[in-house]
Amino acid sequence: MWKYVVKRILWLIVVAVGTAFVIFTVLYFVPGDPADIALPTTATYAERQAFRDSLGLNDPYIVQLGRYLYDTFIRFDLGVSWSYNVPVIEELMGRIPRTIMLSLITIIIGAAVGIPLGISAALHQNRWQDHALMTLAMVGVSMPEFWLALMLILLFCLKLNVLPAFGIGSISNWILPVAAGSVAGIAKNARQMRSSALETIRSDYISTARAKGVPERSVIYGHMLPNALIPVINILGAQFGKSIGGTVVLESVFTFPGVGLFLLNSINTRDYPSVRSSVLILALFAATVMLIVDLVYAYIDPRIKAQYVVSGKKG
């Protein structure tokens, strides 16, 4: 098991270095010049070159890449934001908790609502409850997140005027971003839970428990549910990792001051240090979440745990 953990951590390092290399290369070759935004239109050619020299933008690609990788992974220095003129790490440390909290709340609501709906649909298979819930789930999965966010703003902010459309000043500011981000998770969890419950409920041990006269409630919640939740846990972890990277949409629509909005603003202003650091942090967080999910999945599923133990003995 420990060999598996070490191997995954090493792959985490590979993901970090690979992400840093890709995002640096993309930004290096992308058209445009940061001097066009940072300097006034009246700036002379000499002033533009002096600005680029101060940022090291006139150095060859390999020199810039080596300096960036050295500063990031050896010195642990993410640089200074060209737009905010502060260390990027300071700006990110103030925004990361908001982004994580927003994603965590949406995942919790998605699980708390979606899992019971999936169980209900499975227990009423092929009845009107099942058809109604799965139809709503299909609508929720198909609905674009940005469109839903805009519709919520139009309804609750402009028409009803009961909720704010932007900011994080109070709890009410979180309601619409959380609602817009939770719908897809609720729908996906309901569909996955229904599928997993139907597969589990047909198992031999469920039939045996019923044949022994075990109460149906105990069969469902004591025997079926723990095993049916195993695939759902894996899905929840993937959703959490994905939601961290997907906050760009929600944060831009609701002007939510998290990493996503910071990344979008940095792209618009060609603030390369901020863009590189934001993408790297989001990628590392997503990879770390998936690592934790895999370890939890291996711990709660004896079959997976046994495979790791056997592979460890062979190695």
Order of alpha helices (4+ residues) and beta strands (2+ residues): alpha-alpha-alpha-alpha-alpha-alpha-alpha-alpha-alpha-alpha-alpha-alpha-alpha
